[in-house]
């Protein structure tokens, strides 16, 4: 079975119902693949692919944006595809290890 948690940290294809609502932040119909940062009851959080600031010179900055669930037409995930599917952050060991655990 597949869960939405499986796509956090992966690059997915997203088809929007109305892409024009993201024009002001530089997202247009030519951009279809996004890195998923998280999700909540409102929608899915995506990494902005190339947000620029223009103070004296252009500078790329890290940014995330929210796509509400009612604007998502389709999401396509690529399991095991190199460059698109990355190890899940939920599969990491958490806690302390003793010498006995590391042998």
C-alpha positions in Angstrom: 0.0 0.0 0.0 1.2 3.5 -0.7 0.8 6.5 1.6 1.3 10.2 1.0 4.1 10.1 3.6 6.1 8.1 1.1 6.5 11.1 -1.2 7.9 13.6 1.4 11.5 14.3 0.3 10.9 13.0 -3.3 10.4 14.8 -6.6 6.9 14.3 -8.0 4.9 15.4 -11.0 2.0 17.6 -10.1 -0.9 18.5 -12.5 -2.7 21.6 -11.2 -6.4 22.4 -11.9 -5.5 26.2 -12.1 -1.8 26.9 -12.5 -2.5 30.7 -13.0 -2.9 31.2 -9.3 0.9 30.7 -8.9 2.0 33.0 -11.7 2.9 35.8 -9.2 5.5 33.6 -7.5 7.0 32.4 -10.8 5.3 29.0 -11.2 3.9 28.4 -14.7 2.7 25.6 -16.8 6.2 24.7 -17.9 7.1 23.6 -14.3 5.6 20.2 -13.4 8.1 18.5 -11.1 8.5 19.6 -7.5 10.3 18.4 -4.4 7.7 17.6 -1.7 8.5 19.2 1.7 5.4 18.1 3.6 1.6 18.1 3.7 -1.2 19.0 6.0 -5.0 19.2 6.0 -4.9 22.3 3.8 -2.6 21.0 1.1 0.9 19.9 0.0 4.0 21.9 0.6 6.5 22.1 -2.3 9.9 23.5 -2.7 10.0 26.5 -5.0 12.3 25.5 -7.9 13.9 28.9 -8.4 12.8 31.9 -6.3 14.8 35.0 -7.1 15.3 38.2 -5.2 16.4 41.4 -7.0 18.3 43.6 -4.6 21.1 45.0 -6.6 21.6 41.5 -8.2 19.6 38.4 -8.6 20.0 35.8 -5.8 18.3 32.4 -5.6 16.7 31.8 -2.2 15.2 28.7 -0.6 11.4 28.9 -0.4 8.4 26.6 0.0 4.8 27.2 -1.2 1.5 25.6 -0.4 -0.8 24.1 -3.0 -4.3 23.6 -1.6 -5.8 20.1 -2.1 -8.6 21.6 -4.2 -6.1 22.7 -6.8 -4.4 19.3 -7.2 -5.6 17.4 -10.3 -3.0 14.6 -10.2 0.2 13.6 -8.4 2.5 11.1 -10.0 5.3 9.5 -7.9 8.3 7.6 -9.4 9.2 4.8 -6.9 12.8 3.8 -7.2 13.6 6.2 -10.1 17.0 7.7 -9.6 17.0 11.4 -8.9 13.3 11.4 -8.0 12.8 8.9 -5.2 15.0 9.5 -2.1 15.2 7.7 1.3 12.3 8.6 3.6 13.2 10.8 6.5 10.8 8.6 8.5 13.1 5.5 8.0 15.9 7.0 10.0 17.0 5.5 13.4 16.2 7.8 16.3 17.7 7.6 19.7 20.9 6.4 21.3 23.0 3.5 20.3 25.2 1.5 22.6 28.4 -0.3 21.6 26.3 -3.5 21.7 23.9 -2.1 19.0 26.6 -1.1 16.6 28.3 -4.5 16.4 
